Amino acid sequence: MIVRGRRFKGGYRFKHFEGEPKDTLVEAGVPEEVVIPLKQGFGYEVPSVVKKGDTVKAGQIIGIDENSVSTPVQATINGTVKELKKIKYIDGTTNSVVIKSDGTTDWQTVDHEGEWSRLSEEALERRLYMSGVTSLGRSGIPTRYRSSVIGPGEVEHIVVQGLSTDVHNTSFSVLLDGEGVDRFLEGLKILKRVMPKAAVHVTFDKSRMSLVKLINEKLTGQDGINIYPLELKYPQELDEVIVPTILNARYPYGYLPAHMGVIVLNVQAVLRVYDAVAGNKPMIERVIALRGPGFTENQYATVRVGSPLQSMKGWIKDERSLRFVVDNLLTGFSCTDSSLPIGRSFNSIIAIPEQVSGGFLSFAAPGFTKDSYSRTFVSSFVGFKKKVNTNIHGEERPCIFCGYCEDVCPVGITPHLIYHNVERNKIEEKLAIYRIFNCIDCNLCTYVCPSKIQIASYIKEGKKKLRDSGLDESTVIFPNFHLKGIQKSIDTDKGTAK
Amino acid sequence: MKNLDLKGSYEKLLKLRAMKNFQAITHTLGGILFGSSKVTPGAPHILDFLEIKRFMSAAVIALVPSTAAAIYFFGLQAVSIIVVSYVAGGIVEVLFALSRKKEIEEGFLVTGLIFALTLPPSTPLWVVAIGVIFGTIFGKELFGGTGRNIFNPALVGRLFITISFPQIMTMSWSVPFADAVTSATPLVVYKSSQAMPQVLDSLLGLTAGSMGETFRIGIILGGLFLIFSRITNWRIPIIYLATVAAFSWVGNIFVPAKIAPPVFQLLSGGLLFGAMFMATDPVTSPYTKGGKVAFGILTGAFTVLIRAFSGFTEGVMFSIVLMNGFTPLIDHIAISSKYKTGKR
């Protein structure tokens, strides 16, 4: 069934930028060496079960911990273990396994059993778990193997994100070409078998109605799957925004969607579910969108997980003057060196110019290619492709109460009000009343601020200081919800509901 | 490449020891000429291209029709009033920036021009200077500069000279293209005889009034530009004007001798200019949506009341300054009702 007209207040539509990937998919091939972090996607870091000098096959499990909330980690190429080392990754450090390739491209299957529709639930879940797929999504895919904070029986809704609302429109339609749609729908069926109580909600870009209609036709007769054509407004893709928009429910800010019985996955995750269960294929590769002007060609690439960024050198323009950002220009982390390994949950790598000089009289330029929330640039009226770079475009100035941050805030708080309090070091209960803990760190307030104030950083700082003083989500947000999987102790049986 | 060289030599100039004490000026100038050389420290990795310089420039652009009309109507006198306002106020800004060791704030670009445009065309230049200096110091700098002031600095200066030099400020009007220098403004005329000018004359600026407030078509265009470009929110100007219209329509039915009818109210005095350019100053008006509505209604009501029942005809100026004083209270009420304890 197609459900129309769902939307949220606030947000901002990024339109028409240079560096959007076109619908071609290329193979990056097997790199000489991969670095596989032992913490990827959702779950705790797992201990390695291989040692230096071991021979490994692509798909073989190299890290597993059945006692913690985690998902096993697989080798992604055939070769030998070169070393185990600690690396800086995302926002912390993690152990990793470095594998040197032997040049072959084959891989081993997840297990030996046959046709998926005849598999038991347990065998299904085992394939999902052992293939590495259960680490996808912000709270993982629940199985009886403790791959998420809740069990599969506790899941009431599965939300599938078929759109991206970041600066470059990244449709991932290459994934749904031809038989892709059928594999996607099969993937949904598998998820429904694992999580039988769950209703499925799929979101797509409103402007791609042909795809929406195609899927809707194919769904005829199947209950419990709704399709939502939505406007591409940032930060729609964040769990905290999409879940309340689709389900008409309040979101327990600061907690995972799984805590309210909701699992949020993207299209690629559903396809990986299909590959793992129906194709018996471990999660050794990933389709990554190469976005932004730093790439010679903006397209999609199939990459082995753990490939360092530098293995894509042929596609990168001039590395020295670029900043690489993972997944999202407003919230993603950036990497300073090109040895960063592609994680199994990555969706895109964005390369944008690191722009140190501001440009002569830049504030007065007509701005054919400059993006702004205000309509003070020519770009608001003509259709030139807009360009982005890392310059802050101006000097920091005092807040003039223009109200832009409040207008775009997707959770309806007053960012500048919190900023003024934190800046004057007034860390009091009042901040909690101003709903500081509702902030979902989408960073849109900082983006639109004409005074170039790092509003979102101040809000983050305020939250941290409040937590230090003993006031946090558990006292402000938690009492208002019936959340799942929080007090559950580690010793409860795998996967069973409370 | 040419830009880079220019920038390089500018930076060399900054290194001279003699320039050390003037960093407030040199940094500001550098920012205007060459933009910022800073990059984002982390997420978000990109920022909006709008900066305060452009924000304020957009407000100045919205004032271009009024300014051009003032210069067309009153010639050299208008030009010299604007120049004196910018220079005298600019000196105060620079001195404060130097003593605070901070960059010069762009807000003065707007304040300096708005102040000049609210003056009668024959205001002596020394009065212009006194007004703008007083407004800048006591309306803004003493509160800590842009963003911290409570009252609109241009209005503080205007109010000060209105009260200090009533003879000069209320008697020396002139109608464009006529030699009668002592003609009273339509609002004063209405008080004594209930006579009203033609609507078309009011729109085109062929009535007596302050330099920038008479060419009303230009003001409307400028205001629409500000609203459309999102530099100001529509709430205050539209609700302010709507309240004046509604209130005077009712009032005119009951006390026609005192309260003028709506069309005349809207097209006389500084109402349009004040509603579009002064009541909308984001710093001195409420930032909450509900607060903006309340501000618009109350300012509108006070404007009609002051025009009708006080000795002054400057209802717009007084009511905006009065409501500037209430702004913190209005926002406080709006914020506490939005964020009630226990309500999520």
Contacts between the chains, C-beta under 8 A, distances in Angstrom:
chain1	res1	chain2	res2	distance
A	167	B	46	6.9
A	250	B	344	7.3
A	323	B	45	6.4
A	325	B	43	7.9
A	325	B	45	5.3
A	328	B	43	8.0
A	329	B	43	8.0
A	329	B	44	6.7
A	329	B	45	5.0
A	329	B	46	5.2
A	330	B	43	6.3
A	330	B	44	4.3
A	330	B	45	7.4
A	330	B	46	7.5
A	331	B	43	5.2
A	331	B	44	7.2
A	332	B	43	6.2
A	332	B	45	7.3
A	333	B	42	7.8
A	333	B	43	6.9
A	334	B	42	6.9
A	334	B	43	7.5
A	334	B	45	6.2
A	352	B	45	6.9
A	352	B	46	7.0
A	354	B	39	6.0
A	355	B	39	6.7
A	356	B	37	5.3
A	356	B	39	6.4
A	357	B	3	7.4
A	357	B	4	7.1
A	357	B	7	7.1
A	357	B	34	7.1
A	357	B	35	7.2
A	357	B	37	6.0
A	358	B	34	5.6
A	358	B	35	1.9
A	358	B	36	4.7
A	358	B	37	6.1
A	359	B	3	7.3
A	359	B	34	7.6
A	359	B	35	5.0
A	360	B	3	4.7
A	360	B	6	7.3
A	360	B	33	6.6
A	360	B	34	6.4
A	360	B	35	7.6
A	361	B	32	7.2
A	361	B	33	6.5
A	361	B	35	7.9
A	362	B	35	4.0
A	363	B	32	7.1
A	363	B	35	7.0
A	363	B	51	5.6
A	363	B	53	4.0
A	363	B	54	4.7
A	363	B	57	6.9
A	364	B	53	7.9
A	364	B	54	7.3
A	364	B	57	6.6
A	367	B	49	6.2
A	370	B	49	3.8
A	371	B	48	6.9
A	371	B	49	6.2
A	372	B	48	5.1
A	372	B	49	5.0
A	372	B	50	4.5
A	373	B	48	5.7
A	373	B	50	7.0
A	373	B	230	7.0
A	374	B	48	7.8
A	374	B	50	4.9
A	374	B	55	7.5
A	374	B	58	7.7
A	374	B	229	5.8
A	374	B	230	4.5
A	374	B	231	6.6
A	375	B	228	6.2
A	375	B	229	4.5
A	375	B	230	5.7
A	376	B	50	6.1
A	376	B	54	5.9
A	376	B	55	7.6
A	376	B	58	4.9
A	376	B	229	5.0
A	376	B	230	7.8
A	376	B	231	7.0
A	377	B	49	6.4
A	377	B	50	7.8
A	388	B	46	4.7
A	389	B	46	7.2
A	390	B	39	4.3
A	390	B	40	5.2
A	390	B	45	5.8
A	390	B	46	6.6
A	391	B	35	7.4
A	391	B	36	6.3
A	391	B	37	7.9
A	391	B	38	7.2
A	391	B	39	5.9
A	391	B	40	7.9
A	391	B	47	7.8
A	392	B	36	5.4
A	392	B	38	4.8
A	392	B	39	6.6
A	392	B	40	5.9
A	392	B	47	5.3
A	393	B	35	7.2
A	393	B	36	6.5
A	393	B	47	5.7
A	393	B	48	7.2
A	393	B	49	4.9
A	393	B	50	7.7
A	393	B	51	5.7
A	394	B	31	7.8
A	394	B	35	7.5
A	394	B	36	5.7
A	394	B	50	7.8
A	394	B	51	2.6
A	394	B	52	6.6
A	394	B	53	6.6
A	394	B	54	7.8
A	395	B	31	5.1
A	395	B	36	5.8
A	395	B	51	7.1
A	395	B	52	7.6
A	395	B	103	6.5
A	397	B	51	8.0
A	397	B	52	4.5
A	397	B	105	7.0
A	397	B	106	7.5
A	397	B	146	7.4
A	397	B	147	7.7
A	398	B	105	7.6
A	398	B	145	6.8
A	398	B	146	5.6
A	398	B	147	3.3
A	398	B	148	7.0
A	399	B	147	5.4
A	400	B	52	7.1
A	400	B	55	7.6
A	400	B	107	7.4
A	400	B	146	6.6
A	400	B	147	5.4
A	400	B	282	5.3
A	400	B	283	5.5
A	401	B	147	7.5
A	401	B	282	4.6
A	401	B	283	5.8
A	401	B	287	4.3
A	402	B	55	7.2
A	402	B	231	8.0
A	402	B	282	5.1
A	403	B	233	6.4
A	403	B	282	7.0
A	403	B	287	5.5
A	404	B	230	7.7
A	406	B	287	7.5
A	414	B	288	7.8
A	414	B	335	7.2
A	414	B	338	7.8
A	416	B	287	7.3
A	417	B	335	6.8
A	433	B	339	5.1
A	433	B	341	5.8
A	434	B	335	8.0
A	434	B	339	5.4
A	435	B	339	6.8
A	435	B	344	7.3
A	443	B	43	5.8
A	443	B	44	4.1
A	444	B	44	7.9
A	446	B	44	5.4
A	446	B	47	7.1
A	447	B	44	5.0
A	447	B	46	7.0
A	447	B	47	5.9
A	447	B	48	5.6
A	448	B	48	5.1
A	448	B	50	7.8
A	449	B	47	7.7
A	449	B	48	7.3
A	450	B	48	7.0
A	450	B	50	4.6
A	450	B	51	5.8
A	450	B	52	5.5
A	450	B	54	7.6
A	450	B	55	4.9
A	451	B	52	5.8
A	452	B	47	6.6
A	452	B	51	6.8
A	454	B	41	7.4
A	456	B	44	7.4
A	480	B	344	6.1
